[in-house]
Amino acid sequence: MMFSQRNGLVPIKVELEGNSISDELRNGLWSIMKIFVFDQLSSNKSRNWDEPVDEEGFYDWVWHDFFKQPIDTRPGTRDGFMQVNSALLSVREWFFEAEWMRQLDLVEYTAAFNSVAIPAFNRVFKREMSAYRFVDAKIVELSSEEEVKEIESVINNTDVTRPSKEHFKKALEYYGDRHKSDYRNSIKESISAVESTVKVVLGDRQTTLGAGLRRIEELHGLHPALKKGFSSIYGYTSDAGGIRHALLDGDLKIDAAEARFMLVSCSAFVNYLIVKCR
């Protein structure tokens, strides 16, 4: 905490900031992009890059793939030669004028070229009390560091099966899409990850989540209250107006809070099952 905050001269943030980007966060994100991505383009070592990319190829790709503009209209080209400073200034100008969600799009896009930048981005998000974090190379809105760690742990857990991880990755994508979040399908994928894990730990691909939890209770001493709680959550996703059926008028309205709860809870429960059923 800085001097001005300790002495009450500048307000201290106490809530995570979502659906916006402060000037301080925007500046910090740009600095990380410049250090880990743009400055690396001119380095002969390219020591941090996931794949070697030259300067001209990188800006061509950004113009074509991110901005989706005709490649021959890219700024920074004169008489067939690449002018790096001009290209960088064009991207910088766009970044500081774009809407906050598009700014995060560029951050996510550039991080795909150099995953080493992700921890640095997360430090800036944390420093500025942002609700956003990178999880599995995707920027998502979460409410605490504990939530981030729980989801990351299940994706990185070597004991978790590939199908379960794929369900969680899809749940993250549906939840974290800043242009068109799909909370209903995010919940479907989260609960499907649990069901997939139950099938694996029991060695029974035909079982359902409800029946599987009853067998785990019998075989491994799953606490009845815990089983009942998760069975109720499964029922919430499976009833006539619930999550796993076609959407009809008057059905449940799903928001970000419910999708986040399911994502975090299902991640924690899968980690628990892996340890419990060894």
Secondary structure, 3 states (H helix, E strand, C coil): CCHHHHCCCCCCCCCCECCCCCHHHHHHHHHHHHHHHHHHHCCCCCCCCCCCCCHHHHHHHHHHHHCCCCHHHCCCEECCEECHHHHHHHHHHHHHHCCHHHHHHHHHHHHCCCCCHHHHHHHHHHHCCECEEEECCEEEECCCHHHHHHHHHHHHCCCCCHHHHHHHHHHHHHHHCCCCCCHHHHHHHHHHHHHHHHHHHHCCCCCCHHHHHHHHHHHHCCCHHHHHHHHHHHHHHHCCCCCCCCCCCCCCCCCHHHHHHHHHHHHHHHHHHHHHCC
